[in-house]
Amino acid sequence: MSENHTTISTVYRLKVQDIFEPITAKGFFVEKYANIEDVFSLFETKNHLWVVDDERTLHLLGVITESDTIQLLAPPITPLQPYDKPTLQSLQYGLPTSVEEIMSKQPITAHPQDTLGEVIIKMKQHKINQLAIIDDTERLLGEISIHRLIKEYTKQQRKTSEKEK
């Protein structure tokens, strides 16, 4: 069996609980009633935020990504854009917009006891780069990302190489 095959097989069997990034700061999530300006400031360091009902319960409701905000920044519709529909969720109208209004509902999630193999399949199927990690009550515990998976693969590959020496 090749070194790469051994490494990836090991990674597939690992549990999410062993490598996921736990929620340690508010920079991972926003409350559903947060205003969009708060989200914009958090996007300086992140490209997505988990949306929760409130900071106390951390019940996961959705996710907001940078691409979810494009409608807010879009200019007025011109005659050359006949198929576009105007949206009142635009900063051009000056209306206050909460995160809950533009978030993607029902984000793809995983549980701490899931295997990394299961997580990778979900990410590939849904073409996403991160999953929220939740408990049985849908409380946000943390996240797992492609970056974290690559880091774990590299770590396991080093271990496998050292054993073979």
C-alpha positions as CSV (number, residue, x, y, z in Angstrom):
1,M,0.0,0.0,0.0
2,S,1.4,3.4,-0.9
3,E,2.3,6.0,1.7
4,N,-0.4,8.4,0.4
5,H,-3.1,5.7,0.5
6,T,-2.2,4.8,4.1
7,T,-2.3,8.5,5.1
8,I,-5.6,9.3,3.5
9,S,-7.2,6.1,4.9
10,T,-6.1,7.2,8.4
11,V,-7.5,10.7,7.8
12,Y,-10.9,9.3,6.7
13,R,-11.2,7.3,9.9
14,L,-10.5,10.2,12.3
15,K,-13.3,11.8,14.2
16,V,-14.4,15.5,13.8
17,Q,-14.0,15.9,17.5
18,D,-10.3,15.3,17.2
19,I,-9.6,18.2,14.8
20,F,-12.4,20.7,14.6
21,E,-11.9,24.3,15.6
22,P,-14.0,25.1,18.7
23,I,-15.9,28.4,19.1
24,T,-13.6,30.5,21.2
25,A,-14.6,34.0,20.2
26,K,-17.5,35.9,18.8
27,G,-15.6,36.4,15.6
28,F,-16.9,33.0,14.5
29,F,-20.6,33.8,14.7
30,V,-23.1,36.7,14.8
31,E,-26.6,36.9,16.3
32,K,-29.5,36.8,13.9
33,Y,-30.4,40.5,14.5
34,A,-26.9,41.8,14.0
35,N,-26.8,44.6,11.4
36,I,-24.9,44.2,8.2
37,E,-22.2,46.8,9.1
38,D,-21.1,44.5,12.0
39,V,-20.8,41.6,9.5
40,F,-18.8,43.7,7.1
41,S,-16.3,44.5,9.8
42,L,-15.9,40.8,10.7
43,F,-15.4,39.9,7.1
44,E,-12.0,41.7,7.3
45,T,-10.7,38.5,8.8
46,K,-13.2,35.8,7.9
47,N,-15.2,35.0,4.7
48,H,-18.1,33.5,6.5
49,L,-19.9,33.7,9.8
50,W,-22.3,31.3,11.5
51,V,-25.6,32.8,12.4
52,V,-27.0,31.9,15.8
53,D,-30.2,32.9,17.7
54,D,-28.3,34.5,20.5
55,E,-24.9,34.4,22.1
56,R,-26.1,32.5,25.2
57,T,-27.7,29.5,23.4
58,L,-25.6,29.4,20.2
59,H,-28.5,27.6,18.4
60,L,-27.4,27.5,14.8
61,L,-29.8,29.1,12.3
62,G,-27.7,29.8,9.2
63,V,-24.5,31.0,7.6
64,I,-23.6,34.2,5.9
65,T,-20.8,34.4,3.4
66,E,-19.2,37.3,1.6
67,S,-21.1,36.2,-1.6
68,D,-24.4,36.5,0.3
69,T,-23.7,40.2,0.7
70,I,-23.3,41.0,-3.0
71,Q,-27.0,41.9,-3.4
72,L,-26.5,44.6,-0.8
73,L,-23.6,46.2,-2.7
74,A,-25.2,45.9,-6.2
75,P,-25.9,49.1,-8.1
76,P,-29.3,50.1,-9.3
77,I,-30.6,48.1,-12.2
78,T,-30.0,49.6,-15.7
79,P,-32.0,48.9,-18.9
80,L,-29.2,46.6,-20.0
81,Q,-30.1,44.2,-17.2
82,P,-33.7,43.2,-18.1
83,Y,-33.7,39.9,-16.2
84,D,-32.4,41.2,-12.9
85,K,-35.0,41.9,-10.3
86,P,-34.6,44.8,-7.9
87,T,-34.3,43.9,-4.3
88,L,-35.1,46.0,-1.3
89,Q,-32.2,44.3,0.4
90,S,-29.8,46.8,-1.0
91,L,-27.7,49.5,0.7
92,Q,-28.7,51.9,-2.1
93,Y,-32.2,52.2,-0.5
94,G,-30.7,52.9,2.9
95,L,-32.9,50.3,4.6
96,P,-31.5,48.6,7.7
97,T,-30.7,45.0,7.0
98,S,-30.2,42.2,9.5
99,V,-28.1,39.1,9.1
100,E,-31.2,37.0,9.4
101,E,-32.7,38.5,6.2
102,I,-29.8,37.6,3.9
103,M,-28.2,34.5,5.6
104,S,-28.4,31.1,4.0
105,K,-30.7,29.0,6.1
106,Q,-30.1,25.3,7.1
107,P,-26.4,25.2,6.7
108,I,-24.7,21.9,6.1
109,T,-23.4,20.6,9.5
110,A,-21.5,17.7,11.1
111,H,-21.4,16.3,14.6
112,P,-18.2,15.7,16.7
113,Q,-18.6,11.9,16.3
114,D,-18.7,12.0,12.5
115,T,-15.7,10.8,10.6
116,L,-13.6,13.1,8.4
117,G,-14.4,10.8,5.5
118,E,-18.1,11.7,6.0
119,V,-17.3,15.4,6.3
120,I,-15.2,15.4,3.1
121,I,-18.1,13.8,1.2
122,K,-20.5,16.4,2.5
123,M,-18.1,19.2,1.5
124,K,-17.6,17.8,-2.0
125,Q,-21.4,17.2,-2.6
126,H,-22.4,20.7,-1.5
127,K,-19.3,22.4,-2.9
128,I,-18.5,24.2,0.4
129,N,-15.3,24.8,2.2
130,Q,-16.4,24.6,5.8
131,L,-19.1,22.9,8.0
132,A,-20.6,24.0,11.3
133,I,-20.1,21.5,14.0
134,I,-23.2,21.1,16.2
135,D,-24.4,19.0,19.1
136,D,-27.7,17.1,19.2
137,T,-29.6,20.3,20.2
138,E,-28.1,22.2,17.2
139,R,-25.8,24.2,19.5
140,L,-22.9,25.6,17.5
141,L,-19.7,24.0,18.9
142,G,-17.2,25.1,16.2
143,E,-16.3,24.5,12.6
144,I,-14.2,22.3,10.3
145,S,-12.7,23.7,7.2
146,I,-10.8,22.5,4.1
147,H,-7.7,24.3,5.6
148,R,-8.0,22.2,8.8
149,L,-8.4,18.9,6.7
150,I,-5.3,19.7,4.7
151,K,-3.3,20.5,7.8
152,E,-4.4,17.1,9.4
153,Y,-3.5,15.2,6.2
154,T,0.0,16.8,6.2
155,K,0.4,15.9,9.9
156,Q,-0.6,12.3,9.3
157,Q,1.6,12.1,6.2
158,R,4.6,13.1,8.3
159,K,3.7,10.5,10.9
160,T,3.5,7.8,8.3
161,S,6.8,8.8,6.7
162,E,8.5,8.7,10.1
163,K,7.2,5.2,10.9
164,E,8.5,3.9,7.5
165,K,12.1,5.1,8.2
